Amino acid sequence: MNRLKKNYHWLVMISCCLMASASVGFFTNAYGVFYTPLSESLGAGRGAVAMHATIAGLLTGFAGPVVVKVLQKVRLQIVIGTGIVLLVISTVLTACAANVWQLNILGILRGIGCACYYIPVITIILGNWFSKYYGTVSGITLSFSGIAGAILSPCFSEMISREGYRNTLFTGAALILVLSLPGMLICRLNPAEMGLKPYGGITKAGEQGRVSTSERQKTDRTGSKRIPFLLLGTVGFLALFIIGMTQHMTGYSESIGMGTATGVAMMSAVMIGNIATKLLIGIVSDMIGAAKASAAFMAAAVAALLVMLFYPVNTLVLLAAAFLIGGVYAVGAVGLAGVSKQLYGKERFGEVFAEVSVVTCLSSSVALTAIGYTYDATGGYALALGIAVLFGILSVIGLVILDHFARLKEAEHNKEKK
């Protein structure tokens, strides 16, 4: 039992990896393979079918802050269990849907279910359990969403071709259950519930997790002012807008005469970058701070966008650029959570990051449509790339300013300790 308790932190981390695979990996990174078979079966356009996924994504973003507040009053296991039920039921019923309007209703249920153990909830759990190596742990955990997407997409595609999309969705529902149950059974919101301390921390059992009114007011006076919060949300919107460009890689490649195959390869390179940079940004954040690390990764993405705009000379160069653009995923999932923790501390960063996630979900959703419209208006992607470059530069500037606020916060904290 003592040995189990000693290693319990790592069981929590593994459970979070599996939950990230079930929520983000399945429904954000792999679910697109179902659009075409659903469209053909229901006799509807792909855009109409894809709308239920957009609804689910928006509901996940908007429900995030509500779920975080609910966690202050309801046990984590109940929240995760609710999410499992909603995701499994909505996935099974999607296989049985006969109309697009039914898909849209199921999209609402799925969005709420995903929010119950989406990125904000996972980062809160990890933030409570790991005082040391938080950046590395969160990077490893959230990289599993990309790994799951990379594995599930081809597996589901193959299964759809052999068994049909309905049986594949039934299999997906069972997979969600298998991946999510360990989180419900093992994870607790705070290590104090297990009589443990955060890994690498000296917090006494029972002291972490709840924030009193006086603590909240103190935090507001010492660093959680409105300007950093607004700046954090702005950076999130500007940075995540770039992700919309990744879904247009095939169209971009065709527009510059490089062919469809190059575009498909670029999308794969983006996913590889997504996985690798999530691992890397966590390690770098622990070394130099989340704000600096995020600024560096965003600067690399800006350089890659400039290559796509002005120097798309060959496939190898474009693949390297696509890999670097995959780093924006790392900034959105790991970097901004780390910056929130730098600015607001363990007590409030989950609440703040959940609110920022609403903005990032909106941004990536709006970007998909906006970039499509710019292509329709101009016949190419130069304008969209130019806007993405501008947004990327502004994001880097914003992150540099946020790093300044974070250093001020740290200086005030050190002064109080003395």
C-alpha positions in Angstrom: 0.0 0.0 0.0 2.8 2.4 0.9 4.5 1.7 -2.5 1.2 2.3 -4.3 0.8 5.6 -2.6 4.4 6.5 -3.4 3.7 6.0 -7.1 0.1 7.3 -7.1 1.1 10.5 -8.8 2.2 8.6 -11.8 -1.0 6.6 -11.9 -2.8 9.9 -12.0 -0.7 11.1 -14.8 -1.2 7.9 -16.8 -5.0 8.1 -16.3 -4.9 11.7 -17.5 -3.0 10.5 -20.6 -5.8 8.1 -21.3 -8.5 10.7 -20.8 -6.8 13.1 -23.1 -6.7 10.3 -25.7 -10.4 9.7 -25.3 -11.6 13.3 -25.4 -9.1 15.4 -27.5 -7.6 12.5 -29.4 -10.8 10.9 -30.5 -13.2 13.8 -30.9 -10.8 16.6 -32.0 -8.1 14.8 -34.0 -9.6 11.6 -35.3 -13.4 12.2 -35.7 -13.1 13.7 -39.1 -12.9 10.3 -40.7 -16.7 9.9 -40.0 -17.8 12.9 -42.0 -17.8 11.3 -45.4 -19.6 8.1 -44.5 -22.2 10.0 -42.4 -22.7 12.4 -45.3 -23.3 9.5 -47.8 -25.6 7.6 -45.4 -27.8 10.6 -44.5 -27.8 12.1 -48.0 -26.5 15.5 -46.7 -23.6 17.7 -47.5 -20.3 17.3 -45.7 -20.6 20.8 -44.3 -24.1 20.1 -42.9 -22.8 16.9 -41.3 -19.6 18.5 -40.0 -21.8 21.2 -38.2 -22.5 18.8 -35.3 -18.8 18.5 -34.7 -18.5 22.3 -34.7 -21.4 22.5 -32.2 -19.7 20.0 -30.0 -16.4 21.9 -30.1 -18.1 25.2 -29.2 -20.1 23.6 -26.4 -16.9 22.1 -25.0 -15.3 25.5 -24.9 -18.3 27.3 -23.3 -19.0 24.5 -20.8 -15.4 24.4 -19.7 -15.6 27.3 -17.1 -18.9 25.9 -15.8 -17.3 22.4 -15.2 -14.4 24.0 -13.4 -16.8 25.8 -11.1 -18.7 22.6 -10.6 -15.5 20.9 -9.5 -15.4 23.2 -6.4 -18.7 21.6 -5.2 -18.9 18.2 -6.8 -16.5 15.3 -6.6 -14.2 14.8 -9.6 -15.3 11.2 -10.1 -18.9 12.3 -10.6 -17.9 14.9 -13.2 -15.7 12.4 -15.1 -18.5 9.8 -14.8 -21.0 12.2 -16.2 -18.7 12.9 -19.1 -18.2 9.2 -19.8 -22.0 8.6 -19.9 -22.6 11.5 -22.3 -19.8 10.6 -24.6 -20.6 6.9 -24.8 -24.4 7.5 -25.3 -23.9 10.3 -27.9 -21.4 8.2 -29.9 -23.7 5.2 -29.9 -26.7 7.3 -30.9 -24.7 9.0 -33.7 -24.4 5.5 -35.3 -28.2 5.3 -35.2 -29.0 8.9 -36.3 -31.2 9.2 -39.4 -31.2 13.0 -39.8 -28.7 15.9 -39.5 -30.8 17.6 -36.8 -30.3 14.5 -34.7 -26.6 14.8 -35.1 -26.7 18.4 -34.0 -28.5 17.5 -30.8 -26.0 14.8 -30.2 -23.3 17.3 -30.8 -24.6 19.3 -27.8 -24.4 16.2 -25.6 -21.0 15.3 -26.8 -19.6 18.9 -26.3 -20.8 18.9 -22.7 -19.4 15.4 -22.1 -16.0 16.3 -23.5 -15.8 19.4 -21.3 -16.1 17.1 -18.2 -12.5 15.9 -18.8 -11.1 18.2 -21.5 -7.8 20.0 -21.4 -8.8 22.5 -18.6 -9.9 19.7 -16.2 -6.8 17.6 -17.0 -4.4 20.6 -16.4 -6.1 21.3 -13.1 -5.6 17.7 -12.0 -2.0 17.7 -13.0 -1.4 21.2 -11.5 -2.7 20.0 -8.1 -0.7 16.7 -8.2 2.6 18.0 -9.6 4.4 21.0 -8.1 7.7 19.9 -9.7 8.0 19.1 -13.4 4.5 20.3 -14.1 5.4 21.5 -17.6 7.1 18.2 -18.5 4.2 16.2 -17.1 1.5 18.2 -18.8 3.4 18.2 -22.1 3.7 14.4 -22.0 0.1 14.0 -21.0 -1.4 16.2 -23.7 0.9 14.8 -26.4 -1.2 11.6 -26.1 -4.1 13.5 -27.7 -1.9 13.8 -30.8 -0.7 10.2 -30.6 -4.2 8.9 -30.2 -5.3 11.0 -33.2 -2.4 9.7 -35.3 -3.3 6.1 -34.4 -7.1 6.2 -34.4 -7.5 8.0 -37.7 -6.0 5.3 -40.0 -7.5 2.5 -37.8 -11.0 4.0 -37.9 -10.6 4.6 -41.7 -9.7 1.0 -42.3 -12.5 -0.3 -40.0 -15.1 1.9 -41.7 -14.1 0.5 -45.1 -14.5 -3.1 -43.8 -17.2 -2.9 -41.1 -19.1 0.3 -41.9 -19.2 3.5 -39.9 -21.9 2.3 -37.5 -19.9 -0.6 -36.2 -16.8 1.6 -36.0 -18.7 4.1 -33.9 -19.9 1.3 -31.6 -16.2 0.3 -31.2 -15.3 3.9 -30.6 -17.9 4.1 -27.8 -16.4 1.0 -26.1 -12.9 2.5 -26.5 -14.0 5.7 -24.8 -15.3 3.6 -21.9 -12.0 1.7 -21.6 -9.8 4.8 -21.8 -11.9 6.9 -19.4 -12.7 4.5 -16.6 -9.2 4.6 -15.1 -9.5 8.3 -14.7 -12.8 8.1 -12.9 -11.5 5.3 -10.6 -8.0 6.6 -9.9 -8.0 10.4 -10.2 -8.8 12.7 -7.4 -8.9 16.5 -7.7 -6.3 17.0 -5.0 -3.6 14.6 -3.5 -4.9 15.6 0.0 -7.9 13.3 -0.7 -5.5 10.4 -0.7 -3.5 11.7 2.2 -0.7 12.7 -0.1 1.3 15.9 -1.1 1.9 17.2 -4.6 4.9 15.7 -6.2 7.9 17.9 -5.4 5.7 20.2 -3.2 5.7 20.8 0.5 2.0 21.7 0.8 0.4 20.0 3.8 -2.6 17.7 3.2 -5.8 19.6 3.0 -4.3 23.0 2.1 -4.4 22.8 -1.6 -7.4 22.9 -4.0 -9.9 25.3 -2.5 -9.5 29.1 -2.7 -11.1 31.3 0.0 -12.5 34.7 -0.7 -9.6 36.4 1.1 -7.0 34.4 -0.9 -8.8 35.2 -4.1 -8.8 38.9 -3.2 -5.2 38.8 -2.3 -4.4 37.1 -5.6 -6.3 39.8 -7.4 -4.3 42.5 -5.6 -0.9 41.0 -6.2 -1.0 40.0 -9.8 -4.3 38.6 -11.2 -5.4 42.0 -12.6 -7.6 42.4 -15.6 -4.8 43.4 -18.1 -2.9 40.1 -17.9 -6.2 38.2 -18.2 -7.3 40.1 -21.2 -3.9 39.8 -22.8 -3.9 36.1 -22.2 -7.2 35.7 -23.9 -6.1 37.9 -26.8 -2.9 35.8 -27.3 -5.0 32.7 -27.2 -7.4 34.0 -29.9 -4.5 35.2 -32.1 -2.4 32.1 -31.7 -5.1 29.5 -32.2 -6.4 31.3 -35.3 -3.3 29.9 -37.0 -4.5 26.3 -36.4 -7.2 26.9 -38.9 -4.5 27.1 -41.6 -3.5 23.5 -40.8 -6.8 22.2 -42.1 -6.2 23.9 -45.4 -2.8 22.4 -46.1 -4.1 20.3 -49.0 -5.8 23.3 -50.6 -2.7 25.4 -50.1 -0.4 22.8 -51.7 -2.7 22.5 -54.7 -2.9 26.3 -55.1 0.9 26.6 -55.5 1.1 23.7 -57.9 2.7 21.2 -55.4 -0.2 18.7 -55.7 -2.5 16.9 -53.3 0.0 14.4 -52.1 2.3 17.1 -50.7 -0.7 18.7 -48.9 -1.5 15.4 -47.3 2.1 14.9 -46.2 2.1 18.4 -44.8 -1.0 17.6 -42.6 0.9 14.5 -41.3 3.9 16.7 -40.6 1.6 19.1 -38.6 0.4 16.2 -36.5 3.9 15.0 -35.9 4.8 18.5 -34.9 1.8 18.6 -32.6 3.0 15.5 -30.7 6.7 16.4 -30.6 6.3 20.0 -29.6 3.9 19.2 -26.8 6.5 17.0 -25.3 9.2 19.6 -25.9 7.4 22.7 -24.7 6.7 21.2 -21.3 10.4 20.5 -20.8 11.4 24.0 -22.0 8.8 25.6 -19.8 10.3 23.9 -16.7 13.7 25.3 -17.8 12.9 28.9 -18.8 9.2 29.5 -17.9 6.0 28.9 -19.9 5.7 32.4 -21.3 9.2 32.4 -22.8 8.8 28.9 -24.1 5.5 29.7 -25.8 7.0 32.9 -27.3 9.8 30.8 -28.8 7.5 28.2 -30.3 5.2 30.9 -31.7 8.2 32.7 -33.3 9.2 29.4 -35.0 5.6 29.1 -36.3 5.8 32.6 -37.7 9.0 31.8 -39.5 7.3 28.7 -41.0 4.3 30.7 -42.2 6.7 33.2 -43.8 8.3 30.3 -45.6 4.9 29.1 -46.9 4.1 32.6 -48.0 7.4 33.6 -49.7 9.7 30.5 -50.2 7.7 27.3 -50.9 10.5 26.0 -53.0 10.2 22.2 -52.5 8.4 19.5 -50.6 11.1 19.1 -47.9 11.0 22.8 -47.0 7.2 22.7 -46.8 7.2 19.7 -44.6 9.6 21.4 -42.2 7.4 24.4 -42.1 4.3 22.3 -41.4 6.1 20.6 -38.6 6.9 23.9 -36.9 3.3 25.1 -37.4 2.3 22.1 -35.4 3.9 23.8 -32.4 0.9 26.2 -32.2 -1.1 23.2 -30.8 1.5 22.9 -28.1 1.2 26.6 -27.2 -2.6 26.4 -27.1 -2.8 23.2 -24.9 0.4 23.3 -22.8 1.9 26.7 -23.1 -1.1 28.9 -22.2 -2.0 26.6 -19.3 1.6 27.1 -18.0 1.4 30.8 -18.5 -1.9 30.9 -16.6 -0.2 29.0 -13.8 2.7 31.4 -13.7 0.3 34.4 -13.5 -2.4 33.0 -11.2 -0.8 30.2 -9.2 -2.1 26.7 -8.6 -5.2 28.0 -6.9 -6.7 29.9 -9.8 -5.0 28.9 -13.0 -7.5 26.2 -13.9 -10.4 28.6 -13.7 -8.6 31.2 -15.8 -7.4 28.7 -18.3 -10.9 27.3 -18.7 -12.1 30.8 -19.6 -9.2 31.3 -22.1 -10.1 27.9 -23.6 -13.5 29.4 -24.6 -11.7 32.0 -26.7 -9.3 29.5 -28.2 -12.2 27.2 -29.2 -14.0 30.1 -30.9 -10.8 31.2 -32.6 -10.0 27.9 -34.2 -13.6 27.4 -35.3 -13.9 30.9 -36.8 -10.5 30.5 -38.6 -11.7 27.5 -40.6 -14.5 29.5 -42.1 -12.6 32.8 -42.4 -9.7 31.2 -44.3 -12.1 29.5 -46.6 -13.7 32.9 -47.4 -10.4 34.6 -48.1 -9.6 31.8 -50.6 -12.9 32.3 -52.3 -12.4 36.0 -52.5 -8.7 36.0 -53.7 -8.3 32.7 -55.3 -5.3 31.8 -53.1 -4.0 31.6 -49.5 -1.6 34.6 -49.6 -4.0 36.8 -47.7 -4.8 34.1 -45.1 -1.1 33.5 -44.6 -0.4 37.2 -44.2 -3.1 37.5 -41.6 -1.7 34.4 -39.8 1.8 35.9 -39.8 0.5 39.2 -38.3 -1.5 37.3 -35.6 1.6 35.2 -34.9 3.8 38.3 -34.4 1.3 39.9 -32.2 1.1 36.7 -30.2 4.8 36.7 -29.6 4.7 40.3 -28.4 1.8 39.5 -26.1 3.7 36.5 -24.6 6.8 38.7 -24.0 4.6 41.1 -22.1 2.9 38.3 -20.2 6.4 37.0 -19.2 7.1 40.5 -17.7 3.9 40.2 -15.7 4.9 36.7 -14.6 8.3 37.9 -13.4 6.7 40.7 -11.5 4.4 38.2 -9.9 7.3 36.0 -8.9 9.2 38.9 -7.5 6.2 39.9 -5.3 5.9 36.3 -4.2 9.6 36.1 -3.2 9.3 39.4 -1.4 6.3 38.1 0.7 8.2 35.0 1.6 11.0 37.1 3.0 
